[in-house]
Amino acid sequence: MAKPLDPKEIVTVQELAVSNMLELETLKQLLFEKGIISEEEFLARFKKLDRGIKQKGGR
């Protein structure tokens, strides 16, 4: 039988989205600061992936 959810542990979709966004932004900034990737490399890859998703009808 499934364990009942604890109301104190339930988060909204908005809280989850904000948390996810902050984690990704933190990782992105650390990668830039440490010189692992440049902002230009990041943006180029982001655009490439975005185009791929759009071509597949994802957005």
N, C-alpha and C positions, 0 to 999 in steps of 0.2 A: 504494500500500500504506500502511496506517495506521502511524503512528509509535508504537512501544511506549511505554507510560506509565512515567514515572519514579516509582519507589516513594516517593521523598522528597517528591513533589508531591501524592500522594494523601491526601485527608482523609476522615475518617469523616462519616457523615450527622450525627452529634451535633456534631462540630466545625463543620460547615457551618451547622447550625441555630443554634448559639451565636453564631457570627460574624454571621449575618444578624440575630439578635435584638439584638446590641450595636450594629450599624449603625443599625437602626431606632430604638432607644432614644436614640442620640446625636442623630439627626435630630430626633426628637420634642422632646428637651430644648432643642436650639438654637432650634427654632421657638417654643417657649414663652418662652425667655429673651429673644429678640429681639422679642417681642411680635407676631410674625407671625400666630399663632393663640393662642387661650387653651386651657387644659386642658378647659374646658367644651365649646368647639367641637370639640375633638379627640374627646372622649368621645361627644358627640352623633353625630358622623359615624361613629365606630367602631360604635356600637350600631345605627345605620341600616344600615350595610353588613353587619353580623353578622346582623341580622334578614332582610335580603335573601338572604343565602346560605342561612340556615336554611329560608326559604320555598321555595327552589329545590331543597331536599333535599341540600344540600352538606354539612350536618353534622347 
